[in-house]
Amino acid sequence: MSTIKRKNIKEISKEKSKIIENETHSELTTPSQKDVSQILSSSVAGASSLVMLQLISRLTTFVLHQVVLRYTDPATFGIASVQLELLLATILFLSREGFRCALLRGSGDTIVVDSDGKSSEKSQENSKGPIIFANSSVGSVQKITNLSYVPIPIGIITTFLACTFYIFYATEESLSAPYYVISVILYGLAAFIELIIEPLYVAALNNLLFTLRVRCEIIGVFLRCFITFAMTVIGAPKNGEKGENAYGILAFAVAQVAFSLVLMIGYIGYFISNWDIQLLKPQKLQDERQKVFWFDEHLFNLAKTFTKQSLLKHVLTEGDKMLIALLSEPVDQGIYAFVFNYGSLIVRILFQPLEETTRTLFSKLLTRVDIHNDVNDKQKESEAETCRALITSLQVLTTLIKFHILLGLLFIGFATNYTGTLIDLLVGSVWSQTPAPLVLSVYCIYVPIMGINGVTEAFVAAVASEETLSKLNYWLIAFSAGFVGAGVIFMKGLSAGAIGLVAANVVNLSTRILWSWNFIRSYFLNHRDGRQETNELKRMLSLSNLLPNYLVLLSFSLAWIITYFSNQLIGWETLDAKIKHVAVGGVCAIVVAGITYLQEKEFIRDSMKLIRGNKAPNKRE
């Protein structure tokens, strides 16, 4: 695990001899039991922090949008929340996502930093000169540091090209919006500011410093919301006058720049105060053949592979917006946008942090496993650590998949029959009397599929070889073609509209899950020595281990039938009907929760062990 541990002077003096002894020829090892527990504890804490961050961020933004809509026209809001947000996401995703994925697959070594923020290891190695040995522990971290600067020049090019395209190929309606060109430039500037601190972000992520990100982003979100609201209200037409907002999309652009500046100030301030700045500078490396270089060839090639993959994934992510615009009427477009904003809240709040955290966790636990199998055959004492890393990683993976299945049962068994009630309560009959409740019900089926896909693809990104990732790029092209084909069939051929687009997304992600699951099975079962270990891995990968108890499945099925007829017979048109309908669902939920708890005690117990960062649960006989 590439971490920097802060220790006091006495601890350093006790370990100096050990550091000097191993500084030149650091052995490649798998995580020990203590390391596994530490990684799990840090990852769980990080996941909780990121979920809380997403909850505060998304809910604050959601509430802000409801208020801002009262002071701005739909065209302005559409340009800011769709076009300019897409510009920002495109620049950041294409410039840094591939390198982030690759750099999480970095070293498993540790640098010890004393109470003054200085690296004792680094000073030993640098006593011989400014060039760092690539195979030392400091060199392993330096490889990551050097490569983390590459997204900055890439970002300069991406920002220039994207902003130029947005300015010179914008529609007349977009160009007529107040401050459009300035807003595009400001969004490009905001993206570049975030890319400037990318080396600091990578260092924080590799050292599991999740609280730094949470603190910076929470402050940034509140400042962004305040600026957007203030400028929008100040620029709104006065005394009931009609016309455009005086600031329009400029309010969103200025707020985004402020958000990026908060991140930059927060990260730079933290690292100046707590780290030895020399650890964050690019420096030359030297391998055992005396070859001097800046970038590790393996990591750089891996980053290029991930970058190609990120381009395809970005197209897949935004593909639904392209399809709905090309193949549907404006009414269907509006309904889908409405459903997406409501249905994707849980994705942004819960699934995204889980995906980011598990990708980091699997990278830390399994980076050395395959290297160990190839290089350390003579070190039999490390086999126990390898087995422990495999079992723990698979336990985390299967626990998350089962969690998503249970969450999916909750959405399908209950939420599908309460979408009309929810929409009528939140926005009234204007939307509840449209197909929106039905589309949102179908979207509820799609939600757990997104969760499972996120976790399985996070595992692939964390451990797959460069060759496998290159093959995946071709598969992603096939998945993209399949998505477009399914969209045309459902939306145009079957005239399913927004429901057809959700169905196409289900088909797309389902095929990607099957590919990832096939890789996961091969990874854990192929080339593993030890019959007992293989049998345990097979048991954990079995469908019976992933699916809930049959009584749980039956209880959710009965709950869906009861709430379906409640929705049809009682309805939700009046307040009295809503109360009765919700009461029926509440009783069903209590019964289902009780059955789930009684039948899934072992799963709950194992999950709590993982949350507390304990060792992998005991094997079942």
SULSULGI-V491058 format. One record per backbone hydrogen bond with DSSP energy under -0.5 kcal/mol. NH is the residue of the N-H (numbers start at 1). CO is the residue of the C=O. E is the energy in kcal/mol with one decimal. If there is no record, write none. Layout:
nh: [NH;NH]
co: [CO;CO]
e: [E;E]
//
This chain:
nh: [2;3;3;5;5;7;7;12;13;14;15;16;19;20;21;22;23;26;29;36;37;38;39;40;41;42;43;44;45;46;47;48;49;50;51;52;53;54;55;56;57;58;59;60;61;62;63;64;65;66;67;68;69;70;71;72;77;78;79;80;81;82;83;84;85;86;87;88;89;90;91;92;93;94;95;96;97;97;100;101;102;103;104;105;106;111;113;113;114;117;120;120;121;123;124;125;126;127;128;129;132;134;136;140;141;142;143;144;145;146;147;148;149;150;152;153;154;155;156;157;158;159;160;161;162;163;164;165;166;167;168;169;175;176;177;180;183;184;185;186;187;188;189;190;191;192;193;194;195;196;197;198;201;202;203;204;205;206;207;208;209;210;212;213;214;215;216;217;218;219;220;221;222;223;224;225;226;227;228;229;230;231;232;233;234;235;236;236;241;246;250;251;253;254;255;256;257;258;259;260;261;262;263;264;265;266;267;268;269;270;271;272;273;274;275;277;279;280;281;285;286;287;290;293;300;301;302;303;304;305;306;307;308;309;310;311;312;313;314;315;316;317;318;319;322;323;324;325;326;327;328;333;334;335;336;337;338;339;340;341;342;343;344;345;348;349;350;351;352;354;355;356;357;358;359;360;361;362;363;364;365;366;367;369;370;372;373;374;375;376;379;380;382;383;386;387;388;389;390;391;392;393;394;395;396;397;398;399;400;401;402;403;404;405;406;407;408;409;410;411;412;413;414;415;416;417;418;422;423;424;425;426;427;428;428;431;432;433;434;437;439;440;441;442;443;444;445;445;446;447;448;449;450;451;452;453;454;455;456;457;458;459;460;461;462;463;464;469;470;471;472;473;474;475;476;477;478;479;480;481;482;483;484;485;486;487;488;489;490;491;492;492;493;494;496;497;499;500;501;502;503;504;505;506;507;508;509;510;511;512;513;514;515;516;517;518;519;520;521;522;523;524;525;526;528;529;534;535;536;537;538;539;540;541;542;542;545;546;547;552;553;554;555;556;557;558;559;560;561;562;563;564;565;566;567;568;569;570;571;578;579;580;581;582;583;584;585;586;587;588;589;590;591;592;593;594;595;596;597;598;599;600;601;604;605;606;607;608;609;610;611;612;613;614]
co: [107;1;109;3;111;5;113;8;9;10;11;12;15;16;17;18;19;135;27;32;33;34;35;36;37;38;39;40;41;42;43;44;45;46;47;48;49;50;51;52;53;54;55;56;57;58;59;60;61;62;63;64;65;67;68;68;73;74;75;76;77;78;78;79;80;82;83;84;85;86;87;88;89;90;91;92;92;93;96;97;98;99;100;102;103;3;5;111;118;114;112;118;112;119;120;121;122;123;125;126;284;286;133;136;137;138;139;140;141;142;143;144;146;147;149;149;150;151;152;153;154;155;156;157;158;159;160;161;162;163;164;165;171;172;174;177;179;180;181;182;183;184;185;186;187;188;189;190;191;192;193;195;197;198;199;200;201;202;203;205;204;208;209;209;210;211;212;213;214;215;216;217;218;219;220;221;222;223;224;225;226;227;228;229;230;231;232;233;238;235;247;248;249;250;251;252;253;254;255;256;257;258;259;260;261;262;263;264;265;266;267;268;269;270;271;275;276;277;278;293;132;291;287;285;296;297;298;299;300;301;302;303;304;305;306;307;308;309;310;311;312;313;314;315;318;319;320;321;322;323;324;329;330;331;332;333;334;335;336;337;338;339;340;342;344;345;346;346;347;350;351;352;353;354;355;356;357;358;359;360;361;362;363;366;366;368;369;370;371;372;376;378;379;380;382;383;384;385;386;387;388;389;390;391;392;393;394;395;396;397;398;399;400;401;402;403;404;405;406;407;408;409;410;410;411;414;415;418;419;420;421;422;423;423;424;428;428;429;431;434;435;436;437;438;439;440;441;442;442;443;444;445;446;447;448;449;450;451;452;453;454;455;456;457;458;459;460;465;466;467;468;469;470;471;472;473;474;475;476;477;478;479;480;481;482;483;484;485;486;487;487;488;488;489;490;491;496;496;497;498;499;500;501;502;503;504;505;506;507;508;509;510;511;512;513;514;515;516;517;518;519;520;521;522;525;527;530;531;532;533;534;535;536;537;538;539;542;542;543;549;549;550;551;552;553;554;555;556;557;558;559;560;561;562;563;564;565;566;566;574;575;576;577;578;579;580;581;582;583;584;585;586;587;588;589;590;591;592;593;594;595;596;598;600;601;602;603;604;605;606;607;608;610;609]
e: [-0.8;-1.7;-1.0;-0.5;-1.9;-0.6;-2.0;-1.8;-2.3;-1.6;-1.2;-1.2;-2.2;-2.8;-1.9;-1.4;-0.9;-0.6;-0.7;-2.8;-2.2;-2.3;-3.1;-2.7;-2.6;-2.6;-2.6;-2.8;-2.4;-2.5;-3.0;-2.4;-2.2;-2.7;-2.6;-2.2;-2.4;-2.8;-2.6;-2.6;-3.0;-3.1;-2.1;-2.2;-2.4;-2.7;-2.6;-2.4;-2.4;-1.6;-1.7;-3.3;-2.1;-1.5;-2.1;-0.6;-2.1;-2.7;-2.3;-2.2;-2.8;-1.8;-1.1;-2.7;-0.7;-1.9;-2.0;-2.3;-2.6;-2.5;-2.1;-2.3;-2.8;-2.2;-1.6;-2.2;-0.6;-1.4;-2.5;-2.1;-1.9;-2.8;-1.2;-1.5;-1.0;-2.5;-2.8;-0.6;-2.8;-2.2;-1.4;-0.7;-0.6;-1.8;-1.3;-2.0;-2.8;-0.7;-1.1;-1.1;-2.0;-3.0;-1.3;-2.1;-1.5;-2.5;-2.0;-0.9;-2.2;-2.9;-1.9;-1.7;-1.2;-1.4;-1.3;-0.7;-1.7;-2.5;-1.6;-1.7;-2.8;-2.9;-2.0;-2.6;-2.7;-2.5;-2.2;-2.3;-2.3;-1.9;-2.7;-2.1;-2.5;-1.8;-1.3;-1.5;-2.3;-2.3;-2.2;-2.4;-2.4;-2.1;-2.3;-2.6;-2.1;-2.1;-2.4;-1.7;-1.7;-1.7;-1.0;-1.5;-2.2;-2.6;-1.9;-2.4;-2.7;-2.7;-1.1;-1.6;-3.2;-1.4;-0.6;-0.9;-2.2;-2.6;-2.2;-2.8;-2.3;-1.9;-2.4;-2.8;-2.1;-2.2;-2.6;-2.6;-2.4;-2.5;-2.3;-2.5;-2.8;-2.6;-2.1;-2.5;-2.5;-2.0;-0.6;-0.8;-2.1;-3.4;-2.3;-1.2;-1.9;-2.9;-1.8;-1.9;-2.0;-2.2;-2.1;-2.2;-2.3;-2.0;-1.8;-2.3;-2.8;-2.6;-2.6;-2.4;-2.4;-2.0;-2.3;-2.3;-1.7;-2.0;-2.0;-0.7;-2.0;-1.8;-1.1;-3.1;-2.3;-2.0;-1.8;-2.5;-2.6;-2.5;-2.2;-2.5;-2.1;-2.1;-2.4;-2.3;-2.1;-2.0;-2.6;-1.7;-1.6;-2.7;-2.4;-1.8;-2.3;-2.8;-2.2;-0.7;-1.4;-2.6;-2.5;-1.5;-1.7;-2.9;-1.1;-2.1;-2.4;-2.3;-2.5;-2.4;-2.2;-2.7;-3.0;-2.0;-1.4;-3.6;-2.2;-1.1;-2.4;-2.6;-2.5;-1.5;-2.4;-1.8;-2.6;-2.3;-2.6;-2.6;-1.9;-1.6;-2.7;-3.0;-1.7;-2.2;-2.4;-2.5;-1.1;-0.7;-0.7;-2.8;-1.8;-1.4;-2.7;-1.8;-1.3;-1.5;-1.8;-1.6;-2.1;-2.6;-2.4;-2.4;-2.3;-2.8;-2.7;-2.3;-2.5;-2.4;-2.3;-2.5;-3.0;-2.1;-2.2;-2.2;-2.5;-2.2;-2.4;-2.0;-2.5;-2.6;-2.5;-2.2;-1.8;-2.2;-3.0;-3.2;-1.8;-1.3;-1.7;-1.5;-2.0;-2.2;-2.6;-2.3;-1.9;-2.2;-2.7;-0.8;-0.7;-1.1;-1.8;-1.6;-1.5;-0.7;-2.4;-2.8;-1.8;-2.0;-2.2;-1.5;-0.8;-0.8;-1.1;-1.5;-0.7;-0.6;-1.9;-1.8;-2.4;-2.3;-2.3;-1.9;-2.4;-2.5;-1.6;-1.8;-1.9;-2.6;-1.4;-1.8;-2.4;-2.5;-1.9;-1.9;-2.3;-1.4;-1.0;-1.8;-2.7;-1.4;-1.8;-2.9;-2.3;-2.2;-2.6;-2.5;-2.4;-2.6;-2.8;-2.4;-2.5;-2.3;-2.8;-2.7;-0.6;-1.7;-2.1;-2.1;-2.4;-0.6;-1.3;-0.6;-1.5;-1.9;-2.3;-2.2;-2.0;-2.0;-2.2;-2.4;-2.7;-2.2;-1.9;-1.6;-2.4;-2.1;-1.9;-2.4;-2.9;-2.0;-1.9;-2.6;-2.5;-1.9;-2.7;-2.1;-2.1;-2.1;-0.8;-0.6;-2.2;-2.6;-2.0;-2.2;-2.5;-2.3;-2.1;-1.7;-0.7;-0.9;-0.6;-1.1;-2.5;-0.8;-2.0;-2.4;-2.3;-2.2;-2.0;-2.5;-2.1;-2.2;-2.1;-2.5;-2.6;-2.2;-2.1;-2.0;-2.3;-1.9;-3.0;-2.0;-1.7;-2.3;-2.3;-2.1;-2.8;-2.8;-2.2;-2.1;-1.8;-2.5;-2.3;-2.1;-2.5;-2.1;-2.0;-2.7;-2.6;-2.0;-2.3;-2.7;-2.3;-2.2;-2.4;-1.9;-0.5;-2.4;-2.7;-2.6;-2.4;-2.1;-1.8;-2.0;-2.4;-2.1;-1.1;-2.7]
//
